Amino acid sequence: MGATVYFSREITPEKVAALYDLTGKPLSGRVAVKLHSGEAGNQNYLRPDFWRPVIRHVGGTVVECNTAYDGQRNTTAKHRILLREHGWTDFAMDLMDAEGPDLELPIPNGKVIKKNFVGKHLANYDAMLVLSHFKGHPMGGYGGALKQLSIGVASSHGKAYIHGAGVPENIWTADHDAFLESMADAAGSVVEFFHGNLVYINVMKNISVDCDCCAVAEDPCMQDVGILASTDPVAIDQACIDLVYASKDPGRDHFLERVESRNGVHTIEAAAALGFGTREYQLITV
């Protein structure tokens, strides 16, 4: 049977909270809510009002980290200004790597990297709700729960470390599959840190080939698909990819060219091989 993934074609803020409840895993204690706050100029990221009901439902703190590339989020000062401009400071908000040193997570069985560098404030939380906008990505092919766990939770230095497959100086030049496997390694370290006390929600809306980290991004190329929720990060990403392949949308092929040209599914393959999730799942439509 594999993992259970809940799916709804209705895309509303209230439905996000309802699917969270369906996973049957209430998050307790201090809950970090990891989402993508959007680069300056990006038109596709999901706004605060969309996520507001589920954030309030879990009583969580929105968490982010600085980026490792030029833009409006690569320093704490600029990032805080943009978070305010985008409306995220209406919530309890934590820029987890606002000051060093980073928190180092061990990855003894990592395929490529043996450690992960995350914002040190991660240690302040007992659980994590991972809210992912499913879309394409210029390097990873696609972005979903696994990218949110890895690149998303990593500090600025950690992002460069993952992209460079353990050599931050090689941030844009590392072997591509090694980068994808490093993302899987890093994602697994966050799952281990929380002892599996995580819930994942992927929203297939505003589906562009470009990530929310792109200041200049293509407009969406496919119609919205729906919301998915699971306690398995591998299964939920696999389910999203499968829904794209099953789609008859005229923009499907353009989106899949981005995924396939970057070997994006390899991140899912590597994560499954590491054992913190499964590609086998039961999709339950609600």
N, C-alpha and C positions, 0 to 999 in steps of 0.2 A: 504493500500500500504506500510506503514511503511517508513523506511529510504531508500535512494538510495545508492547503492554500485556499483561503476564502476569496471570492471574486464577486464584484458587483459592477454592472455597467453604469450604474447611477453614480455620478461624480458630484458629491456635495460635501461640505464640511461636516455635516451631521453624519453622513455615511461613513466617513473616515473613523469617527468615534465608535460607530456601531460595529464596524469590522474589527476594530481593536478589541472590543468586548467579546466578539465571537472566537477569538483565538484562545480564550479561556485561561489566559495568563496575566492576571492583574499584576502590574508592577508596583512595588511598594518601597517605602523608604525615600531616599533622595533620588529622584528620577531625572536623568539627563535626557533632553530631547534633542537629538542630532538631526539637523536639517541643513539645506543649502540656502543661505541668505541672499544669494544673487550678486553677481558682479555688477558694478556700475555700468549702465547702458544695456544690460541684458533685458530682453522683453519677455522671456519665457518662464522665468522662475515662478514658483508658486508663492503667492503673497501671504502675509501674516493672517489676514482674515480667513483664508482658506484653512489654515492649520489651527486657528484659535480654539475651536471646540475640543479637539483631542488634547491639546496642550493643557487646557484647563481641566479636562477630564482626569488626567493623570497627575495634576498638580506639579508639573515638571518645570525644569529650568532649560531654556533654549541654550544650547552650547555650540560654539564655533571655534575654529582655529585660523590663524593667519595663513596666507598663501605663500607659495615659493616662486611666484612669477610676478612680473610687473602688473600693476593695476591699482585699484583702490582698496585692496584688502591685504596687502603684503607687509604693512606695518600696523602696529597696534593703534597708533594715533589715527591713521587714515581709516582703518577698519571700523573703529568705534564711530567715526563720523558717518560712514556709510550705513552701518547698522541702525543708527538713529534715523537717517534719511529714509531707509527702507521700512521703518516702522517696527523693527524687532525689539526696540527698547521699551515697547509697551508691555513686554513680558519680563519675567525674571530672566536675566541674560548673563551669560558667562563666556567671555573670550578666554578659552582654557590655557592658551600659551601666551597670555598678555605679558607675563614675565617668566624668566627661566628659573631654575633649569628644567629641561624636559623630564617627563617621567619615562623611564626606559622599561619596556615590556620584553621579557625573554621569549624567544621562539626556538626552543631547542630542536624541534623537528622541522624547521622551515626548509622549504625547497631551495630558496635562494638567500634570504636574509635570516639572521639568527636573533635579531632584536628589532624592536619598533620604538620610535620616539613619538610620544603623544603629549598633548597639553597636560601639564602637571596637575591641573585641577580635576582631571578625570578621577583622581583618587578620592574626590569629595562625594562621589555618587555610588549608589547601591545597585542601580539598574539603568537601562537605557532603552528609550523608544527611538527607533531609527526610522525617520520619515524621509523617504526618497522620492524625488521626481524622476521617473524613468524617462530617459532620453538618450540621444547619442553622445559620443565623446570624441574629440579630435585624436586622442591617443589610445584610450581604452576601448574604443569602438562603441561602447554603451556605458551608461552610468545607472546604477541601481543600488541595492542594499550593500553589495560587496564593496563597491567604490566608496560609499558613505562610511562604512566601517574602517576602511583602510586610509585612503587619501583624506577623507573627511575628518577623521578623528586625529590624524597625525598633525603634529606641530609643523611650523614652517620648515624647520630642519628635517623633520620626519618625512614630509612630502618629497623633499629633494632626495632623501635617502631611499625612499621607495621607488621613485621615478628612475633613480640612478642604479637600481638593483644592488644597493649597498654601498655605492660610491656617489655621494651627493654631487661631486663635480661633474659626473656624467649624466646629470639630470635629463638632458634631451638627447643623449647619444647612446644610452645603454642598449644592450640587446633587447629587442622588443618583447619576446616571450619571457625573458627573465624579469622584465618590468611587470608583466601581467602576473607572473607567479609571485613576485614580491608583494603585489596587492593582495593576493590570496593569503600569503603568509601573514601580512599585517592584519588583515581582517580576522584571521583566526586568533591572533593574540588578544584582540579586544573581546571576542567571544569568551575566551579563556579568562580574561580579567574579570568579567562579570559573571563567571560560572554559568553562562547560558541564560542569565536573567535579562533577556532582551526580547522585544517584540518588533517586527518589521512591517512597515506599510509602504508599498510602492504605488504611486499614482501615475497612470499612463494618460497624461494630459499635456497639451502643448508639446507634442512629440517632434522635436527638432533633431537634426543630426548632430547639433552642437550642444555642449554642456552649458549649464547655468553659470559656469566660470568664464564664459566667453563674453567679452564686452560687445563684440560684433558677432552676432549669431544668426544663422538662418532662421527664418520663420518656420513654424511647424509644417511638416510634410505629410502627416497622417492625421486622420480624424482621431479624436479622443477615444480611448478604449475602455478604461474603467479603473477601479481601485482593487488592489490585492493586499491581503494581510496574512502573516504566517509567523511562526516562531522559528522558522528555518530560513537563513539568508540565502542559501544556495538554491533551495526549491523555489523561493519567490522570484529570484532573478531568472531562473530557468523557465518558470511559468510565463513571465513577461516576454521573454524571447520567443517562446512557443506561440503565444498569442499573436505576435507580429508575423511569424511565419504562416500562421493559419488565416491571417487577414486577407481580404480581397480589396483592401484599400489601394487606390492607384499610387499612393506614395510609399507603399511598402517596400518596393525594390530599391528606392533611393535610400531609405533608412537602412535596409539590410546590407547595402553596399558599404556603408560606413562601418557596420558591425563586422562584416566578413573581411573587409580589407585590412582591418586592424586585429583580426583573429580574436575578437572580443570574447567569444565563448570560452576561450582558453582559461580565462580567469575563473569561470564557473567550473571547468574541468579540474583545475588545480585545487580549488577550494574543496571540491568533493573528494579528491584524492587525499587531502589533509584530514578529512574525517569530521569536520565540524558542521556538515550539512550533507544533504543528498539531492541528487538530480531527479529522483523518483518522487512523485507527488500525486495527490488526489486533489483536483480542482473542484471546489464546491461553490457553485453559483448561488448567490442569495439576492 
